[in-house]
Amino acid sequence: MDALIDFGRPFFIQLAVLIDRGHRELPIQADYVGKKVVTSPQDEVTVLFREVDGQDRVIIQEKIP
């Protein structure tokens, strides 16, 4: 947001996300959400794109410490 304000004060800022997993650390919420997914804070979300990875897919796996 600081980088946006460097260009001048915007009237508003909107945020779009592909996957919203919750677990907010900052008081910011997406205005546009592709998919809401329930995860634990330890889970890792990986998004694959057909153009890059050959398939469209969302993978949720528990992060192993």
mmCIF file as Biopython writes it, N, C-alpha, C and O atoms, coordinates in Angstrom:
data_model
#
loop_
_atom_site.group_PDB
_atom_site.id
_atom_site.type_symbol
_atom_site.label_atom_id
_atom_site.label_alt_id
_atom_site.label_comp_id
_atom_site.label_asym_id
_atom_site.label_entity_id
_atom_site.label_seq_id
_atom_site.pdbx_PDB_ins_code
_atom_site.Cartn_x
_atom_site.Cartn_y
_atom_site.Cartn_z
_atom_site.occupancy
_atom_site.B_iso_or_equiv
_atom_site.auth_seq_id
_atom_site.auth_asym_id
_atom_site.pdbx_PDB_model_num
ATOM 1   N N  . MET A ? 1  ? 0.818   -1.174  0.000   1.0 0.0 1  A 1 
ATOM 2   C CA . MET A ? 1  ? 0.000   0.000   0.000   1.0 0.0 1  A 1 
ATOM 3   C C  . MET A ? 1  ? 0.870   1.248   0.000   1.0 0.0 1  A 1 
ATOM 4   O O  . MET A ? 1  ? 0.510   2.265   -0.592  1.0 0.0 1  A 1 
ATOM 5   N N  . ASP A ? 2  ? 2.003   1.165   0.660   1.0 0.0 2  A 1 
ATOM 6   C CA . ASP A ? 2  ? 2.908   2.315   0.655   1.0 0.0 2  A 1 
ATOM 7   C C  . ASP A ? 2  ? 3.368   2.643   -0.763  1.0 0.0 2  A 1 
ATOM 8   O O  . ASP A ? 2  ? 3.479   3.815   -1.123  1.0 0.0 2  A 1 
ATOM 9   N N  . ALA A ? 3  ? 3.634   1.621   -1.567  1.0 0.0 3  A 1 
ATOM 10  C CA . ALA A ? 3  ? 4.066   1.853   -2.946  1.0 0.0 3  A 1 
ATOM 11  C C  . ALA A ? 3  ? 2.966   2.524   -3.755  1.0 0.0 3  A 1 
ATOM 12  O O  . ALA A ? 3  ? 3.259   3.374   -4.595  1.0 0.0 3  A 1 
ATOM 13  N N  . LEU A ? 4  ? 1.717   2.165   -3.525  1.0 0.0 4  A 1 
ATOM 14  C CA . LEU A ? 4  ? 0.608   2.808   -4.228  1.0 0.0 4  A 1 
ATOM 15  C C  . LEU A ? 4  ? 0.490   4.277   -3.840  1.0 0.0 4  A 1 
ATOM 16  O O  . LEU A ? 4  ? 0.250   5.133   -4.691  1.0 0.0 4  A 1 
ATOM 17  N N  . ILE A ? 5  ? 0.656   4.558   -2.575  1.0 0.0 5  A 1 
ATOM 18  C CA . ILE A ? 5  ? 0.531   5.937   -2.097  1.0 0.0 5  A 1 
ATOM 19  C C  . ILE A ? 5  ? 1.670   6.805   -2.622  1.0 0.0 5  A 1 
ATOM 20  O O  . ILE A ? 5  ? 1.514   8.021   -2.731  1.0 0.0 5  A 1 
ATOM 21  N N  . ASP A ? 6  ? 2.813   6.201   -2.948  1.0 0.0 6  A 1 
ATOM 22  C CA . ASP A ? 6  ? 3.915   6.953   -3.555  1.0 0.0 6  A 1 
ATOM 23  C C  . ASP A ? 6  ? 3.501   7.599   -4.877  1.0 0.0 6  A 1 
ATOM 24  O O  . ASP A ? 6  ? 4.076   8.610   -5.278  1.0 0.0 6  A 1 
ATOM 25  N N  . PHE A ? 7  ? 2.498   7.016   -5.561  1.0 0.0 7  A 1 
ATOM 26  C CA . PHE A ? 7  ? 2.001   7.573   -6.824  1.0 0.0 7  A 1 
ATOM 27  C C  . PHE A ? 7  ? 0.930   8.626   -6.599  1.0 0.0 7  A 1 
ATOM 28  O O  . PHE A ? 7  ? 0.476   9.256   -7.554  1.0 0.0 7  A 1 
ATOM 29  N N  . GLY A ? 8  ? 0.522   8.828   -5.369  1.0 0.0 8  A 1 
ATOM 30  C CA . GLY A ? 8  ? -0.548  9.756   -5.035  1.0 0.0 8  A 1 
ATOM 31  C C  . GLY A ? 8  ? -1.587  9.037   -4.201  1.0 0.0 8  A 1 
ATOM 32  O O  . GLY A ? 8  ? -1.659  7.808   -4.216  1.0 0.0 8  A 1 
ATOM 33  N N  . ARG A ? 9  ? -2.382  9.784   -3.482  1.0 0.0 9  A 1 
ATOM 34  C CA . ARG A ? 9  ? -3.384  9.178   -2.601  1.0 0.0 9  A 1 
ATOM 35  C C  . ARG A ? 9  ? -4.556  8.653   -3.432  1.0 0.0 9  A 1 
ATOM 36  O O  . ARG A ? 9  ? -5.247  9.433   -4.088  1.0 0.0 9  A 1 
ATOM 37  N N  . PRO A ? 10 ? -4.787  7.323   -3.407  1.0 0.0 10 A 1 
ATOM 38  C CA . PRO A ? 10 ? -5.900  6.763   -4.177  1.0 0.0 10 A 1 
ATOM 39  C C  . PRO A ? 10 ? -7.236  7.028   -3.476  1.0 0.0 10 A 1 
ATOM 40  O O  . PRO A ? 10 ? -7.277  7.212   -2.259  1.0 0.0 10 A 1 
ATOM 41  N N  . PHE A ? 11 ? -8.326  7.045   -4.250  1.0 0.0 11 A 1 
ATOM 42  C CA . PHE A ? 11 ? -9.652  7.193   -3.670  1.0 0.0 11 A 1 
ATOM 43  C C  . PHE A ? 11 ? -10.020 5.945   -2.867  1.0 0.0 11 A 1 
ATOM 44  O O  . PHE A ? 11 ? -10.650 6.042   -1.814  1.0 0.0 11 A 1 
ATOM 45  N N  . PHE A ? 12 ? -9.622  4.775   -3.371  1.0 0.0 12 A 1 
ATOM 46  C CA . PHE A ? 12 ? -9.831  3.523   -2.652  1.0 0.0 12 A 1 
ATOM 47  C C  . PHE A ? 12 ? -8.890  2.469   -3.225  1.0 0.0 12 A 1 
ATOM 48  O O  . PHE A ? 12 ? -8.379  2.616   -4.335  1.0 0.0 12 A 1 
ATOM 49  N N  . ILE A ? 13 ? -8.670  1.416   -2.464  1.0 0.0 13 A 1 
ATOM 50  C CA . ILE A ? 13 ? -7.835  0.300   -2.885  1.0 0.0 13 A 1 
ATOM 51  C C  . ILE A ? 13 ? -8.675  -0.961  -2.767  1.0 0.0 13 A 1 
ATOM 52  O O  . ILE A ? 13 ? -9.290  -1.206  -1.729  1.0 0.0 13 A 1 
ATOM 53  N N  . GLN A ? 14 ? -8.704  -1.768  -3.834  1.0 0.0 14 A 1 
ATOM 54  C CA . GLN A ? 14 ? -9.422  -3.033  -3.799  1.0 0.0 14 A 1 
ATOM 55  C C  . GLN A ? 14 ? -8.425  -4.169  -3.948  1.0 0.0 14 A 1 
ATOM 56  O O  . GLN A ? 14 ? -7.435  -4.051  -4.670  1.0 0.0 14 A 1 
ATOM 57  N N  . LEU A ? 15 ? -8.695  -5.268  -3.261  1.0 0.0 15 A 1 
ATOM 58  C CA . LEU A ? 15 ? -7.811  -6.417  -3.265  1.0 0.0 15 A 1 
ATOM 59  C C  . LEU A ? 15 ? -8.531  -7.634  -3.828  1.0 0.0 15 A 1 
ATOM 60  O O  . LEU A ? 15 ? -9.661  -7.925  -3.437  1.0 0.0 15 A 1 
ATOM 61  N N  . ALA A ? 16 ? -7.879  -8.348  -4.746  1.0 0.0 16 A 1 
ATOM 62  C CA . ALA A ? 16 ? -8.410  -9.591  -5.303  1.0 0.0 16 A 1 
ATOM 63  C C  . ALA A ? 16 ? -7.434  -10.720 -4.979  1.0 0.0 16 A 1 
ATOM 64  O O  . ALA A ? 16 ? -6.221  -10.555 -5.111  1.0 0.0 16 A 1 
ATOM 65  N N  . VAL A ? 17 ? -7.971  -11.875 -4.554  1.0 0.0 17 A 1 
ATOM 66  C CA . VAL A ? 17 ? -7.142  -13.032 -4.238  1.0 0.0 17 A 1 
ATOM 67  C C  . VAL A ? 17 ? -7.751  -14.273 -4.891  1.0 0.0 17 A 1 
ATOM 68  O O  . VAL A ? 17 ? -8.968  -14.358 -5.060  1.0 0.0 17 A 1 
ATOM 69  N N  . LEU A ? 18 ? -6.907  -15.225 -5.252  1.0 0.0 18 A 1 
ATOM 70  C CA . LEU A ? 18 ? -7.405  -16.485 -5.797  1.0 0.0 18 A 1 
ATOM 71  C C  . LEU A ? 18 ? -7.938  -17.390 -4.689  1.0 0.0 18 A 1 
ATOM 72  O O  . LEU A ? 18 ? -9.026  -17.953 -4.811  1.0 0.0 18 A 1 
ATOM 73  N N  . ILE A ? 19 ? -7.168  -17.527 -3.607  1.0 0.0 19 A 1 
ATOM 74  C CA . ILE A ? 19 ? -7.538  -18.397 -2.490  1.0 0.0 19 A 1 
ATOM 75  C C  . ILE A ? 19 ? -7.513  -17.586 -1.204  1.0 0.0 19 A 1 
ATOM 76  O O  . ILE A ? 19 ? -6.493  -16.989 -0.861  1.0 0.0 19 A 1 
ATOM 77  N N  . ASP A ? 20 ? -8.641  -17.564 -0.490  1.0 0.0 20 A 1 
ATOM 78  C CA . ASP A ? 20 ? -8.707  -16.891 0.809   1.0 0.0 20 A 1 
ATOM 79  C C  . ASP A ? 20 ? -8.767  -17.977 1.879   1.0 0.0 20 A 1 
ATOM 80  O O  . ASP A ? 20 ? -9.749  -18.714 1.968   1.0 0.0 20 A 1 
ATOM 81  N N  . ARG A ? 21 ? -7.733  -18.070 2.675   1.0 0.0 21 A 1 
ATOM 82  C CA . ARG A ? 21 ? -7.685  -19.090 3.715   1.0 0.0 21 A 1 
ATOM 83  C C  . ARG A ? 21 ? -7.937  -18.529 5.097   1.0 0.0 21 A 1 
ATOM 84  O O  . ARG A ? 21 ? -7.846  -19.255 6.087   1.0 0.0 21 A 1 
ATOM 85  N N  . GLY A ? 22 ? -8.257  -17.229 5.179   1.0 0.0 22 A 1 
ATOM 86  C CA . GLY A ? 22 ? -8.493  -16.618 6.477   1.0 0.0 22 A 1 
ATOM 87  C C  . GLY A ? 22 ? -7.191  -16.334 7.187   1.0 0.0 22 A 1 
ATOM 88  O O  . GLY A ? 22 ? -6.221  -15.925 6.549   1.0 0.0 22 A 1 
ATOM 89  N N  . HIS A ? 23 ? -7.144  -16.540 8.490   1.0 0.0 23 A 1 
ATOM 90  C CA . HIS A ? 23 ? -5.941  -16.367 9.304   1.0 0.0 23 A 1 
ATOM 91  C C  . HIS A ? 23 ? -5.321  -14.980 9.110   1.0 0.0 23 A 1 
ATOM 92  O O  . HIS A ? 23 ? -4.133  -14.863 8.808   1.0 0.0 23 A 1 
ATOM 93  N N  . ARG A ? 24 ? -6.122  -13.943 9.283   1.0 0.0 24 A 1 
ATOM 94  C CA . ARG A ? 24 ? -5.649  -12.584 9.074   1.0 0.0 24 A 1 
ATOM 95  C C  . ARG A ? 24 ? -4.600  -12.180 10.105  1.0 0.0 24 A 1 
ATOM 96  O O  . ARG A ? 24 ? -4.777  -12.395 11.304  1.0 0.0 24 A 1 
ATOM 97  N N  . GLU A ? 25 ? -3.517  -11.598 9.628   1.0 0.0 25 A 1 
ATOM 98  C CA . GLU A ? 25 ? -2.514  -11.004 10.510  1.0 0.0 25 A 1 
ATOM 99  C C  . GLU A ? 25 ? -2.613  -9.482  10.468  1.0 0.0 25 A 1 
ATOM 100 O O  . GLU A ? 25 ? -2.170  -8.796  11.390  1.0 0.0 25 A 1 
ATOM 101 N N  . LEU A ? 26 ? -3.194  -8.965  9.400   1.0 0.0 26 A 1 
ATOM 102 C CA . LEU A ? 26 ? -3.411  -7.525  9.257   1.0 0.0 26 A 1 
ATOM 103 C C  . LEU A ? 26 ? -4.903  -7.290  9.073   1.0 0.0 26 A 1 
ATOM 104 O O  . LEU A ? 26 ? -5.612  -8.192  8.628   1.0 0.0 26 A 1 
ATOM 105 N N  . PRO A ? 27 ? -5.393  -6.109  9.400   1.0 0.0 27 A 1 
ATOM 106 C CA . PRO A ? 27 ? -6.828  -5.828  9.245   1.0 0.0 27 A 1 
ATOM 107 C C  . PRO A ? 27 ? -7.183  -5.490  7.795   1.0 0.0 27 A 1 
ATOM 108 O O  . PRO A ? 27 ? -7.715  -4.417  7.508   1.0 0.0 27 A 1 
ATOM 109 N N  . ILE A ? 28 ? -6.881  -6.423  6.885   1.0 0.0 28 A 1 
ATOM 110 C CA . ILE A ? 28 ? -7.153  -6.242  5.462   1.0 0.0 28 A 1 
ATOM 111 C C  . ILE A ? 28 ? -7.972  -7.432  4.981   1.0 0.0 28 A 1 
ATOM 112 O O  . ILE A ? 28 ? -7.666  -8.575  5.319   1.0 0.0 28 A 1 
ATOM 113 N N  . GLN A ? 29 ? -8.997  -7.174  4.207   1.0 0.0 29 A 1 
ATOM 114 C CA . GLN A ? 29 ? -9.836  -8.243  3.690   1.0 0.0 29 A 1 
ATOM 115 C C  . GLN A ? 29 ? -9.989  -8.070  2.186   1.0 0.0 29 A 1 
ATOM 116 O O  . GLN A ? 29 ? -10.115 -6.948  1.695   1.0 0.0 29 A 1 
ATOM 117 N N  . ALA A ? 30 ? -9.980  -9.178  1.457   1.0 0.0 30 A 1 
ATOM 118 C CA . ALA A ? 30 ? -10.108 -9.124  -0.001  1.0 0.0 30 A 1 
ATOM 119 C C  . ALA A ? 30 ? -11.518 -8.713  -0.409  1.0 0.0 30 A 1 
ATOM 120 O O  . ALA A ? 30 ? -12.503 -9.133  0.199   1.0 0.0 30 A 1 
ATOM 121 N N  . ASP A ? 31 ? -11.599 -7.889  -1.442  1.0 0.0 31 A 1 
ATOM 122 C CA . ASP A ? 31 ? -12.888 -7.487  -1.993  1.0 0.0 31 A 1 
ATOM 123 C C  . ASP A ? 31 ? -13.422 -8.525  -2.975  1.0 0.0 31 A 1 
ATOM 124 O O  . ASP A ? 31 ? -14.634 -8.674  -3.133  1.0 0.0 31 A 1 
ATOM 125 N N  . TYR A ? 32 ? -12.520 -9.236  -3.627  1.0 0.0 32 A 1 
ATOM 126 C CA . TYR A ? 32 ? -12.885 -10.256 -4.618  1.0 0.0 32 A 1 
ATOM 127 C C  . TYR A ? 32 ? -12.125 -11.534 -4.287  1.0 0.0 32 A 1 
ATOM 128 O O  . TYR A ? 32 ? -10.899 -11.518 -4.173  1.0 0.0 32 A 1 
ATOM 129 N N  . VAL A ? 33 ? -12.845 -12.633 -4.133  1.0 0.0 33 A 1 
ATOM 130 C CA . VAL A ? 33 ? -12.240 -13.911 -3.733  1.0 0.0 33 A 1 
ATOM 131 C C  . VAL A ? 33 ? -12.647 -14.984 -4.736  1.0 0.0 33 A 1 
ATOM 132 O O  . VAL A ? 33 ? -13.828 -15.151 -5.044  1.0 0.0 33 A 1 
ATOM 133 N N  . GLY A ? 34 ? -11.637 -15.717 -5.246  1.0 0.0 34 A 1 
ATOM 134 C CA . GLY A ? 34 ? -11.926 -16.824 -6.147  1.0 0.0 34 A 1 
ATOM 135 C C  . GLY A ? 34 ? -12.539 -18.000 -5.414  1.0 0.0 34 A 1 
ATOM 136 O O  . GLY A ? 34 ? -13.532 -18.568 -5.870  1.0 0.0 34 A 1 
ATOM 137 N N  . LYS A ? 35 ? -11.948 -18.378 -4.261  1.0 0.0 35 A 1 
ATOM 138 C CA . LYS A ? 35 ? -12.417 -19.526 -3.486  1.0 0.0 35 A 1 
ATOM 139 C C  . LYS A ? 35 ? -12.004 -19.341 -2.033  1.0 0.0 35 A 1 
ATOM 140 O O  . LYS A ? 35 ? -10.857 -18.993 -1.749  1.0 0.0 35 A 1 
ATOM 141 N N  . LYS A ? 36 ? -12.943 -19.574 -1.106  1.0 0.0 36 A 1 
ATOM 142 C CA . LYS A ? 36 ? -12.619 -19.566 0.316   1.0 0.0 36 A 1 
ATOM 143 C C  . LYS A ? 36 ? -12.319 -21.001 0.723   1.0 0.0 36 A 1 
ATOM 144 O O  . LYS A ? 36 ? -13.095 -21.911 0.428   1.0 0.0 36 A 1 
ATOM 145 N N  . VAL A ? 37 ? -11.191 -21.204 1.402   1.0 0.0 37 A 1 
ATOM 146 C CA . VAL A ? 37 ? -10.743 -22.534 1.800   1.0 0.0 37 A 1 
ATOM 147 C C  . VAL A ? 37 ? -10.466 -22.522 3.296   1.0 0.0 37 A 1 
ATOM 148 O O  . VAL A ? 37 ? -9.787  -21.631 3.806   1.0 0.0 37 A 1 
ATOM 149 N N  . VAL A ? 38 ? -11.001 -23.522 3.994   1.0 0.0 38 A 1 
ATOM 150 C CA . VAL A ? 38 ? -10.751 -23.649 5.424   1.0 0.0 38 A 1 
ATOM 151 C C  . VAL A ? 38 ? -9.453  -24.425 5.617   1.0 0.0 38 A 1 
ATOM 152 O O  . VAL A ? 38 ? -9.334  -25.566 5.171   1.0 0.0 38 A 1 
ATOM 153 N N  . THR A ? 39 ? -8.489  -23.808 6.277   1.0 0.0 39 A 1 
ATOM 154 C CA . THR A ? 39 ? -7.197  -24.443 6.538   1.0 0.0 39 A 1 
ATOM 155 C C  . THR A ? 39 ? -6.780  -24.147 7.965   1.0 0.0 39 A 1 
ATOM 156 O O  . THR A ? 39 ? -7.343  -23.273 8.624   1.0 0.0 39 A 1 
ATOM 157 N N  . SER A ? 40 ? -5.795  -24.877 8.426   1.0 0.0 40 A 1 
ATOM 158 C CA . SER A ? 40 ? -5.182  -24.544 9.704   1.0 0.0 40 A 1 
ATOM 159 C C  . SER A ? 40 ? -3.989  -23.639 9.409   1.0 0.0 40 A 1 
ATOM 160 O O  . SER A ? 40 ? -3.504  -23.608 8.278   1.0 0.0 40 A 1 
ATOM 161 N N  . PRO A ? 41 ? -3.514  -22.908 10.405  1.0 0.0 41 A 1 
ATOM 162 C CA . PRO A ? 41 ? -2.364  -22.032 10.163  1.0 0.0 41 A 1 
ATOM 163 C C  . PRO A ? 41 ? -1.113  -22.781 9.700   1.0 0.0 41 A 1 
ATOM 164 O O  . PRO A ? 41 ? -0.239  -22.181 9.074   1.0 0.0 41 A 1 
ATOM 165 N N  . GLN A ? 42 ? -1.013  -24.075 9.994   1.0 0.0 42 A 1 
ATOM 166 C CA . GLN A ? 42 ? 0.155   -24.864 9.604   1.0 0.0 42 A 1 
ATOM 167 C C  . GLN A ? 42 ? 0.068   -25.373 8.164   1.0 0.0 42 A 1 
ATOM 168 O O  . GLN A ? 42 ? 1.070   -25.820 7.607   1.0 0.0 42 A 1 
ATOM 169 N N  . ASP A ? 43 ? -1.110  -25.309 7.559   1.0 0.0 43 A 1 
ATOM 170 C CA . ASP A ? 43 ? -1.280  -25.823 6.200   1.0 0.0 43 A 1 
ATOM 171 C C  . ASP A ? 43 ? -0.603  -24.930 5.171   1.0 0.0 43 A 1 
ATOM 172 O O  . ASP A ? 43 ? -0.498  -23.717 5.356   1.0 0.0 43 A 1 
ATOM 173 N N  . GLU A ? 44 ? -0.152  -25.537 4.095   1.0 0.0 44 A 1 
ATOM 174 C CA . GLU A ? 44 ? 0.460   -24.823 2.987   1.0 0.0 44 A 1 
ATOM 175 C C  . GLU A ? 44 ? -0.445  -24.962 1.766   1.0 0.0 44 A 1 
ATOM 176 O O  . GLU A ? 44 ? -0.872  -26.066 1.429   1.0 0.0 44 A 1 
ATOM 177 N N  . VAL A ? 45 ? -0.733  -23.855 1.111   1.0 0.0 45 A 1 
ATOM 178 C CA . VAL A ? 45 ? -1.592  -23.856 -0.072  1.0 0.0 45 A 1 
ATOM 179 C C  . VAL A ? 45 ? -0.727  -23.588 -1.298  1.0 0.0 45 A 1 
ATOM 180 O O  . VAL A ? 45 ? 0.004   -22.599 -1.346  1.0 0.0 45 A 1 
ATOM 181 N N  . THR A ? 46 ? -0.813  -24.477 -2.293  1.0 0.0 46 A 1 
ATOM 182 C CA . THR A ? 46 ? -0.084  -24.331 -3.544  1.0 0.0 46 A 1 
ATOM 183 C C  . THR A ? 46 ? -1.101  -24.221 -4.676  1.0 0.0 46 A 1 
ATOM 184 O O  . THR A ? 46 ? -2.011  -25.044 -4.776  1.0 0.0 46 A 1 
ATOM 185 N N  . VAL A ? 47 ? -0.951  -23.219 -5.519  1.0 0.0 47 A 1 
ATOM 186 C CA . VAL A ? 47 ? -1.851  -23.024 -6.659  1.0 0.0 47 A 1 
ATOM 187 C C  . VAL A ? 47 ? -1.069  -23.292 -7.930  1.0 0.0 47 A 1 
ATOM 188 O O  . VAL A ? 47 ? -0.014  -22.699 -8.155  1.0 0.0 47 A 1 
ATOM 189 N N  . LEU A ? 48 ? -1.592  -24.196 -8.773  1.0 0.0 48 A 1 
ATOM 190 C CA . LEU A ? 48 ? -0.963  -24.525 -10.054 1.0 0.0 48 A 1 
ATOM 191 C C  . LEU A ? 48 ? -1.805  -23.926 -11.182 1.0 0.0 48 A 1 
ATOM 192 O O  . LEU A ? 48 ? -3.034  -23.913 -11.107 1.0 0.0 48 A 1 
ATOM 193 N N  . PHE A ? 49 ? -1.143  -23.436 -12.217 1.0 0.0 49 A 1 
ATOM 194 C CA . PHE A ? 49 ? -1.812  -22.841 -13.373 1.0 0.0 49 A 1 
ATOM 195 C C  . PHE A ? 49 ? -1.509  -23.642 -14.629 1.0 0.0 49 A 1 
ATOM 196 O O  . PHE A ? 49 ? -0.372  -24.060 -14.847 1.0 0.0 49 A 1 
ATOM 197 N N  . ARG A ? 50 ? -2.517  -23.854 -15.446 1.0 0.0 50 A 1 
ATOM 198 C CA . ARG A ? 50 ? -2.368  -24.639 -16.671 1.0 0.0 50 A 1 
ATOM 199 C C  . ARG A ? 50 ? -1.263  -24.080 -17.565 1.0 0.0 50 A 1 
ATOM 200 O O  . ARG A ? 50 ? -0.498  -24.847 -18.149 1.0 0.0 50 A 1 
ATOM 201 N N  . GLU A ? 51 ? -1.169  -22.768 -17.678 1.0 0.0 51 A 1 
ATOM 202 C CA . GLU A ? 51 ? -0.191  -22.145 -18.561 1.0 0.0 51 A 1 
ATOM 203 C C  . GLU A ? 51 ? 1.248   -22.382 -18.093 1.0 0.0 51 A 1 
ATOM 204 O O  . GLU A ? 51 ? 2.173   -22.394 -18.905 1.0 0.0 51 A 1 
ATOM 205 N N  . VAL A ? 52 ? 1.430   -22.568 -16.808 1.0 0.0 52 A 1 
ATOM 206 C CA . VAL A ? 52 ? 2.768   -22.744 -16.244 1.0 0.0 52 A 1 
ATOM 207 C C  . VAL A ? 52 ? 3.026   -24.196 -15.860 1.0 0.0 52 A 1 
ATOM 208 O O  . VAL A ? 52 ? 4.087   -24.745 -16.158 1.0 0.0 52 A 1 
ATOM 209 N N  . ASP A ? 53 ? 2.047   -24.818 -15.193 1.0 0.0 53 A 1 
ATOM 210 C CA . ASP A ? 53 ? 2.231   -26.139 -14.600 1.0 0.0 53 A 1 
ATOM 211 C C  . ASP A ? 53 ? 1.555   -27.267 -15.368 1.0 0.0 53 A 1 
ATOM 212 O O  . ASP A ? 53 ? 1.731   -28.437 -15.027 1.0 0.0 53 A 1 
ATOM 213 N N  . GLY A ? 54 ? 0.784   -26.933 -16.403 1.0 0.0 54 A 1 
ATOM 214 C CA . GLY A ? 54 ? 0.109   -27.963 -17.182 1.0 0.0 54 A 1 
ATOM 215 C C  . GLY A ? 54 ? -1.248  -28.357 -16.642 1.0 0.0 54 A 1 
ATOM 216 O O  . GLY A ? 54 ? -1.941  -29.164 -17.262 1.0 0.0 54 A 1 
ATOM 217 N N  . GLN A ? 55 ? -1.653  -27.807 -15.492 1.0 0.0 55 A 1 
ATOM 218 C CA . GLN A ? 55 ? -2.968  -28.120 -14.933 1.0 0.0 55 A 1 
ATOM 219 C C  . GLN A ? 55 ? -3.399  -27.009 -13.986 1.0 0.0 55 A 1 
ATOM 220 O O  . GLN A ? 55 ? -2.565  -26.336 -13.380 1.0 0.0 55 A 1 
ATOM 221 N N  . ASP A ? 56 ? -4.703  -26.824 -13.867 1.0 0.0 56 A 1 
ATOM 222 C CA . ASP A ? 56 ? -5.268  -25.902 -12.890 1.0 0.0 56 A 1 
ATOM 223 C C  . ASP A ? 56 ? -5.599  -26.729 -11.654 1.0 0.0 56 A 1 
ATOM 224 O O  . ASP A ? 56 ? -6.385  -27.674 -11.730 1.0 0.0 56 A 1 
ATOM 225 N N  . ARG A ? 57 ? -5.003  -26.376 -10.514 1.0 0.0 57 A 1 
ATOM 226 C CA . ARG A ? 57 ? -5.183  -27.192 -9.321  1.0 0.0 57 A 1 
ATOM 227 C C  . ARG A ? 57 ? -4.784  -26.407 -8.075  1.0 0.0 57 A 1 
ATOM 228 O O  . ARG A ? 57 ? -3.871  -25.582 -8.110  1.0 0.0 57 A 1 
ATOM 229 N N  . VAL A ? 58 ? -5.483  -26.678 -6.977  1.0 0.0 58 A 1 
ATOM 230 C CA . VAL A ? 58 ? -5.125  -26.127 -5.677  1.0 0.0 58 A 1 
ATOM 231 C C  . VAL A ? 58 ? -4.792  -27.302 -4.772  1.0 0.0 58 A 1 
ATOM 232 O O  . VAL A ? 58 ? -5.594  -28.225 -4.629  1.0 0.0 58 A 1 
ATOM 233 N N  . ILE A ? 59 ? -3.614  -27.273 -4.160  1.0 0.0 59 A 1 
ATOM 234 C CA . ILE A ? 59 ? -3.161  -28.342 -3.285  1.0 0.0 59 A 1 
ATOM 235 C C  . ILE A ? 59 ? -3.021  -27.776 -1.872  1.0 0.0 59 A 1 
ATOM 236 O O  . ILE A ? 59 ? -2.361  -26.759 -1.657  1.0 0.0 59 A 1 
ATOM 237 N N  . ILE A ? 60 ? -3.655  -28.452 -0.917  1.0 0.0 60 A 1 
ATOM 238 C CA . ILE A ? 60 ? -3.544  -28.064 0.489   1.0 0.0 60 A 1 
ATOM 239 C C  . ILE A ? 60 ? -2.865  -29.227 1.212   1.0 0.0 60 A 1 
ATOM 240 O O  . ILE A ? 60 ? -3.357  -30.356 1.196   1.0 0.0 60 A 1 
ATOM 241 N N  . GLN A ? 61 ? -1.739  -28.935 1.839   1.0 0.0 61 A 1 
ATOM 242 C CA . GLN A ? 61 ? -1.047  -29.983 2.581   1.0 0.0 61 A 1 
ATOM 243 C C  . GLN A ? 61 ? -0.511  -29.425 3.887   1.0 0.0 61 A 1 
ATOM 244 O O  . GLN A ? 61 ? -0.170  -28.246 3.984   1.0 0.0 61 A 1 
ATOM 245 N N  . GLU A ? 62 ? -0.443  -30.290 4.888   1.0 0.0 62 A 1 
ATOM 246 C CA . GLU A ? 62 ? 0.078   -29.882 6.176   1.0 0.0 62 A 1 
ATOM 247 C C  . GLU A ? 62 ? 1.571   -29.665 6.074   1.0 0.0 62 A 1 
ATOM 248 O O  . GLU A ? 62 ? 2.301   -30.521 5.575   1.0 0.0 62 A 1 
ATOM 249 N N  . LYS A ? 63 ? 2.018   -28.530 6.543   1.0 0.0 63 A 1 
ATOM 250 C CA . LYS A ? 63 ? 3.452   -28.220 6.512   1.0 0.0 63 A 1 
ATOM 251 C C  . LYS A ? 63 ? 4.158   -29.065 7.572   1.0 0.0 63 A 1 
ATOM 252 O O  . LYS A ? 63 ? 3.761   -29.068 8.737   1.0 0.0 63 A 1 
ATOM 253 N N  . ILE A ? 64 ? 5.195   -29.774 7.165   1.0 0.0 64 A 1 
ATOM 254 C CA . ILE A ? 64 ? 5.947   -30.626 8.082   1.0 0.0 64 A 1 
ATOM 255 C C  . ILE A ? 64 ? 7.128   -29.811 8.609   1.0 0.0 64 A 1 
ATOM 256 O O  . ILE A ? 64 ? 7.954   -29.333 7.830   1.0 0.0 64 A 1 
ATOM 257 N N  . PRO A ? 65 ? 7.207   -29.652 9.952   1.0 0.0 65 A 1 
ATOM 258 C CA . PRO A ? 65 ? 8.292   -28.828 10.517  1.0 0.0 65 A 1 
ATOM 259 C C  . PRO A ? 65 ? 9.664   -29.436 10.357  1.0 0.0 65 A 1 
ATOM 260 O O  . PRO A ? 65 ? 10.655  -28.846 10.788  1.0 0.0 65 A 1 
#
